[in-house]
Amino acid sequence: MAWRHLRDWLLALLWTIASVEAADVASPNGFAFEDGKTLLFTIRSNIGEEPQKAFVTRGNGNRPAPSPNEPLPAVYRSDLLDELPDTVRRLDKTYMVAEMRVDRAVVMRVVFDVGDYPDSIDQFNWFSPSRLIGAWPYRLDDVAKFSAFSIEGDANKERRFFIATSFDGCNGDRGFWLVSGARDPCGWGRNGWKGLAPALIYNRFKDRTLQQGAAYADQFLVYLTDTVDEFRAEFRKPFFHAERKQLLYTIKANIHKSALETFRQQQNYRAPIDDNLPILYRSDLLDDLSRTVKDSGMTQMVMELVKDHSVVAQLVFNVTKDVDSLTLDNWFSLERLESSYPYLVDKTKFNYFSLDGDVGEQRRFYISYNYGGCHVDAGFIAISDARDSCNWANRNWRGSPPLLLYNRLQNKPFHAGVDTADRMLVYLTHEVEDRRWKFRQPFIVDGDKQILYTITPNIGKEAVDTFKHQQDYPIPSDRSLPPIYRSDLLDQMDKTVRRSGRSKMVAEMRKNNAVVARLVFDVATDTDSLTLLNWFSRDRLVAAYPYQISKKIHLNYFSVDGDTSLKRGFSVTDTGKGCDNDLGFWIVTDRKDPCNWGSQGWKGAAPVLLYNRFRTAPFRTGVDYADRFVVYLTNHVDELRPEFTKAVPVW
Ligand SMILES: *[C@@H]1O[C@H](CO)[C@@H](O)[C@H](O)[C@H]1NC(C)=O
């Protein structure tokens, strides 16, 4: 009996010594970690420890290793929790923080002020709305009333450290987080359980139910600290990408995250440490964009879509304009739009040009200028945050937002030109590299002619299509005319004409370096209304060669598009009378023509440059084929065979 007593006594003694060892008696300052924080409690998820018990048990767990690179222990509880008033005063720490982390990154955080009236705090009551001074990633201090806010929480369901805003059944419950000590009756809690306590359950979204927003952390911490400045400082540091770009946001496609939500709400994704961008990053600097822009000294805000490491779509906004009124939303606006790539957003009327975009379809960051059904919807860009009802927007959906969509084709419906990118970026910068500057350089030949377009026959490119859309053919260094060339300056004809100081636009067919047919248009009159297509009109025509085109003569086509059903572009014709009788000045055909006089020039590839040598002949007898078509601006149209052009002929 005595021996048994003695043994029990010895065991108790050993136990006490072990407990003292594990506790903080040897270190009255507690365990300092991460630059000035004093750790009071931590528990890892799903380790088979009941959280409430772990939190109150003296000497629980192992002290963390003193190196910041070591992971925090699975469970640790400091005895300083039993002497909080004394500890707070002695360590001069003002804030007590509870935090959840995933992979060592903070995902949720609540901050309490313990500097005021420290004598009244104990290990439970610091965790209360009355001491609450901040919460991340969203605010809680504007919530009028909490349904739960305590460490004890809901004792029946073992929902500890529970912060809830309303109870409305499993599907309706709202709240910030909880540390669950039991298999929860609700699916949003149970999913984090994995058979062992605790489950660290948090809600990613302020405006969503726990059912909609629940996610699961792997570490819960309570610590003391003396500065709140550090909170989210890491998310407010300017981060420069590719040297000159201050990255504010980036997201990859199809990562199960809404682009608009993650853009608008604070996130906890760490700033990248190099140019390897994470799947998602959002800087808190977006929340005060006006100040951010002023502090950065940057002038442009860029939204960009990237595919296979190349920029495929880009919008550049002027953020120095009215910088004081700049917000998270209004930078993305027509008023601020400075340039776009791969082509100019040249519309003036839009049905959507905003971050919210089409709310019903969740087409965000949306620029659309036409609706009329899925095959008609036309625009520049759409970030799709939900499965769309239109095929053009959902065909690459893969069950997960966001889908990063852009339209490769200017002024065409999305369904014709849509493509997907793999990353979206938003950043500030000084000078956006003008990705197409070289296609906007004046290409001047023969002293005065500013070449805007040229094409040679049978090269397998359609003339009308290449004329209407941006091409990537460089200006040859020797300034010789290449087989095909198109200047981006065509997209802003009004500006181009004014800047060129030239008054005439010429379209010309050549053969063996001699002009064989020519139309001269006046572009000095009503220059503001000039467009890519309307300069080529009978109204602006002032001269023609080798014969004039009388105003009296009947023409059924005089336009760049011409007879689209037969792909007869740049048509100046009076057709529809049958192949034998069709009349006209010239045509650039982009398909094998049904009439012999056209198809003979075809040779298996577009285009065919055909012109009519004789004013009075049908194409059948007058046709000949040129070897170059050129469009240029000039002031001086050489007189060719003036003896012919001076007459007032009828065709
Ligand atoms: C941006 O807007 C400011 C203020 O309106 C203006 O002075 C500046 O020239 C604009 N920048 C560009 C590149 O258009």
The ligand as an SDF file (V2000), in Angstrom:
LIG
                    3D

 14 14  0  0  0  0  0  0  0  0999 V2000
   -3.8800   61.4470  -69.7940 C   0  0  0  0  0  0  0  0  0  0  0  0
   -4.7340   62.4370  -69.2770 O   0  0  0  0  0  0  0  0  0  0  0  0
   -4.0700   63.6500  -68.9150 C   0  0  0  0  0  0  0  0  0  0  0  0
   -5.0790   64.5430  -68.2230 C   0  0  0  0  0  0  0  0  0  0  0  0
   -6.2660   64.6540  -68.9690 O   0  0  0  0  0  0  0  0  0  0  0  0
   -3.4740   64.2640  -70.1530 C   0  0  0  0  0  0  0  0  0  0  0  0
   -2.7920   65.4570  -69.8310 O   0  0  0  0  0  0  0  0  0  0  0  0
   -2.4960   63.2760  -70.7770 C   0  0  0  0  0  0  0  0  0  0  0  0
   -1.9860   63.7880  -71.9770 O   0  0  0  0  0  0  0  0  0  0  0  0
   -3.1690   61.9430  -71.0290 C   0  0  0  0  0  0  0  0  0  0  0  0
   -2.1570   61.0120  -71.4620 N   0  0  0  0  0  0  0  0  0  0  0  0
   -2.1820   60.4540  -72.6560 C   0  0  0  0  0  0  0  0  0  0  0  0
   -1.0220   59.5750  -72.9770 C   0  0  0  0  0  0  0  0  0  0  0  0
   -3.0920   60.6280  -73.4600 O   0  0  0  0  0  0  0  0  0  0  0  0
  1  2  1  0
  1 10  1  0
  2  3  1  0
  3  4  1  0
  3  6  1  0
  4  5  1  0
  6  7  1  0
  6  8  1  0
  8  9  1  0
  8 10  1  0
 10 11  1  0
 11 12  1  0
 12 13  1  0
 12 14  2  0
M  END
$$$$
